[in-house]
Amino acid sequence: MIVDLRSDTVTKPTPGMLEAMWQAEVGDDVFGEDPTVNKLEEKCARLLGMDAAVFCPSGTMTNQIGLKVNTQPFEEVICYSGAHIYKYEGGGLAGNSNVSVRLLPGDRGRLSVDDVASNINNAADAHAAITSVVALENTVVREAGSFYTLSQIKAVSEFSRSRGLKMHLDGARLFNAFVETGENVGDIGQFFDTISICLSKGLGAPIGSVLVCKKEQEAKVRRVRKAFGGGMRQVGFLAAAGIYALDNHVARLKQDHVRARELGNVLKNKSYVRSVMPIDTNIVIFELIPNVTPQQFLAKIGEYGLKALVFGPRQVRLVTHLDFNDLMLEKTVNVFNKISF
């Protein structure tokens, strides 16, 4: 039995999801004529309390479009120093939007009002880029899935907007955050201009992300999607998977979090582990002792059919997901107990 904990993107469609895809009614989405895509977009906009939404192939694309429509060249985006939009999107902010970034550490990646307030450039100073957007990430991938509460988001949003800044959210794992806080996800839309949500991470769809936005931005979002090569045709088969995921795979995310914490609790007591980051959702990040490299660790667990991800010079990442069950959890714990260096 192979146990793949590299990411929550490694899942396969469930039988119910496959049936929904098979039964999907489709049309040409570039002409706006795919009824299942339209249904998904309407569902996402309504779910997050916003006006419009646009289906795209990937979360990188939805993030890049969101930042493109909210900025002008030579401006600056405030974000966490380990943010996905900065570290894992191929330099897209520079290449696609011609903007610079102000990188902040935050509290486990979560930015505060004070962080933003002390990093807004003087727009009258021609030497400095004009600060235009605050981009948050929820959950924070490099900080073991740390998350914002709505009150934290509200404070940052209200202050930023009072200073004329726009708000973008990389919500790739947004639903992981909300199953932990117990808050209403529909309350979040009021605090952002654009929100990216991913359907292919914890929710288990095979592909796809959605950019949720204000109605007045929708035409520009679709234009930028086209320019980025994101126009798709009979894509309702994939949109049906997203609809099924939103209807059936959100509440169960809590199971992933419970299993992640169990893995973390086991690793804390292992002689080859130096430390484990706090585990808030479904991501486990741990540091190995100095004489064990991540590559050595992965090779050792690989002998038993386990897969994980190198996440730094001394760090390894595990991500629990839809296809990681209790039997796999038991096997993983047994392997961690068995191996030595």
N, C-alpha and C positions, 0 to 999 in steps of 0.2 A: 504493500500500500504506500503510494507516494503522498506525502503531506507537504503541500506548497503554501508556505507562509510569507512569500516574498512581497505580496501585495493583495489587496482586496479586489484587484482587477483580474485575477486569474480564474474567476468563477465561470461556470457554464450555465446556460439557460436551464431553468427547471422545466419539468414536463408541462406545467401549467403555462409558463411563459412561452414555450415553443408552440403550444396550441393557440395561444392568443396571437402570436406572430403569423401562424398558418392561416388564421381566420381573418386577418386584417384586410380592410378595404383600402385600396391605394389609388393614387393618382399622381400627377406631376407636381411635386412640391414647389419647383421653381415658378410655376404658374399659380401657386397657392391653391392647388386643386387636389392635394392629398388629404382626405378627410380625417385620417388617423393622426397625421402630423398636426393638423389644425386642432384636433381634440386634445392632443398632448400639450400643445402650446397654451391653449385656453386653460387647461387643468393646472399647469405650472404657475401661470400668472395669477389665477384665483387662489391657489394654495399658498402663495407667498404674499398675497395682498398687494399685487401690482397690476398694471394695466395690460401688459403685452409680454410675449415671450417668443424666442426664435430658436428652433432646433438646429443643432450643429453637430459635426462629427466628434469633436473632442472638447475637453475642458480647457486645454491650451487655447483653442480657437475662441471659445466663449470669453475667456479672460482677456485675450488680446483684442477682441472686438470691443469689449466693454471699456477697456482703457483707451482704445483708439477713439471711440465716440465721445469720450469725456475729456480729451486733451487736445492741445495744439502742439506742433513742434516747438522745441526749446523750453517746454514746461517741465515740471518735476512732479513725480509721484512719491508720496510718503508711504513706506511699507516696512514690515519686519525684515531684518537682514537675511533671514532664511526663507523668505516667502517663495512659494512656488512660482509666482509671476516673475521673480528675479533669478532664482537659481535653476529652474527646471523647464524654462520655456525658450531655450535656444537664443537668448539675447533678443527676443521678440520686441521688448519695449523699445530698444534702440532702433531695431530694423524696421518695425512696423509703424511706430508712432513718433520716432525721433524725440523721445523724452529721456530725461535722466531720472535717477532714483535717489531718494534720501533714505538710507538704510538705518533702522533703529532696532535695538535689542528687544525692547518690550519686556513684559513679565511672562516668560515662557512663550514669547512671540506675540503676546496680546498687548496692543498699544493702548495707552491711556490719554486722557485729555492733556495732561502735562507733557507727554511725549510729543503730541502734535503741536501744542502751543509753542514749544521751544524750538521747533524745526520748520516754521513757516518763513520763507524768504520775504524780504522787503521787495514788493513788486515795483517800487520806484527805483531800485538799484539795478542798473543795466548789467552789472557784473554777475548777477545771480539769476538762475532759472526761476521762472514764475511757478510757485507752488500751486497746483491745481486740483489734485486728487489725493484723498486718503484711501488706501486699499487695505482692507482687513482680510484675514484668512480664518475660516472657521469650518472644521477644526484645523489646528496648526500641525502640519505634517511633521516638521522637524522637531517638534516639542512633544512627541508621543501623544498627539491627539488632544492637546489642551484646547479648551473652548471658551468662548465668550458667553456671558448671560445677556439677556436683552437689556438689562439696565446698564451694563458696561457699554454695549453698542450704542444705546440711546445717548449716553453722555458724550461719547466721541463724535457721533453724528451731529448732534445739536451744536456742539462747539464748532466743529469743522464747517458746517453750513453757515454758521454765524460769521465766519471769516471768508465766506465766498467759495469754499472748496466743495468739490463733488465727492461722492462716496461710491466706491466699488467693493463688492464682496466676492472673494474667491470662496464659494461655499461648496467645494468639491465633496466634502463630507458633512454638509450642513445638518443632515438629518441625524447623524451620530450625535451631534451636539444637542439637538432638541429632544432626543429620547432620554438624555441624561438630565437636562434642566426641567423637563416636563412642561415647558412653556409652549405657547401657541406659535407655530411657525408662521402663521398668517400675519403676525404682528411685526415681522421683520422688514417687510417691503417698504414701509414708510421711512426707513432710515437710510435707504440706499437709492442711487440713481440706476445702478445695474447690479445684478446678482447672477453669478454663474453657479449652476448646480450640475453635478455629475451623476449620470444614471448607471455608469458602468463600474463604479467602485463598490461600496458596501451594498448597494441596491441590487446588484447582480445582473443588470442588463448587459448585452454583449458589446454595445457601443453607444455613444451619444451623450451629449451634454446640452443644457438649455440655458440661454441667456435671457433672464427676466429683466424687463426694463419698463420705462415710462412709455406711454402710447406715442408721445411726440418724438421719441427716439427710434421707434420701430423701423421706419423707412430707412433711416441711416444705418441702423444695425444690419438690415438685410442687404443694403448696398455694400457695406464693408465685408459681410460674409461672402458675397459674390466675388469681390475683389481678392479676398483671401483664398478663393477656390473652394468655398464651402457650400455652394449650391448643389442640392441633391434632387434626384428625381423620384422614383417610386419607393420612397423611404419609409412609408407607413408600416412596413414589416418591422422595422427597427423601432419606430415610434410606439408600436403596440407593445414591444418588450418594455419600454420605459413606462407606459401606462400601467402595465401589470406590476412592475417593480414598485411603483408608488402606491399601488393599491394593496400589495401583499407583502412587501419586504421591508417596510419601515419599522414597525413595532418590534420585529425580531432582531433588529440591530443590538438591542440590549443583551441578547445572548452572546454576541461577539464580544461585548465589553466584559462580561463575566468571565469568559474563557481567556481573554487577554490578561485579566488581573490574576487568574490562576497561574498562567504561565509566568508572569512577573514574580509572583510569590515564590515559585519554585526556583527561579533563576537567582533571586536574592540570596539564597542559601548555598549557592554553588561556589566551590573554591576557585573556579576559573573566571568568575564574574566579579568585577570590581564594584560596579554600581548599576542600578536600574532606575531609569527616569520614572517619575510619577506617571501612572497609567490612568488616564481619564476616560478613554474610549476604547478603540480597537487596535491601537498601535503600541507595540512594546519596543523600546529602544534601550539597549544595555551596553555597557562598556566592559571589555575584557581586561583581565590583568595584563601587566606589561609583557610577560613572556609568551602570551598567546595572541596571535593575529586573527583578525576576522576571517582571513582566507583559510587558516588552519582550522578554525571552528567550523566553517561551512564545509570543508572537506571531511571533517570527522562526522558531522551529522548527516552528510550526504551518503555515507556508507550505510546508513539506516533508512534512506529514502526521504529524508527531510530537506526542505529547501528554505533558505532565508536570504537576506540581502545585506551586503556590506553597506554601512551607512556612515562611515567615517574612518579615520585612521585606526581607531580602536573600537568602533561601534558596529553593532549588528541590529537589524530591524526585523521584527516579526509583525505581521498584520493578520488578525483573525477575520473571518468572512463567512459568507453564506455556505460555502462548500467545506468548511472546517467544522466537523461535528465532534461529539463527545468521544467517540472511538478514536478519532485522530488526536484529540487532546490527550487522551490516556497514553497513546503511543508516544507523542512528543514528550510528555513528562517522563516516561520511562527512559527515553533516549537521553534526556538531560541528566537523569539520575545515573545512567550507566557510563556515560563518557567521562574521560579524564585526560589530563595533559601533563 
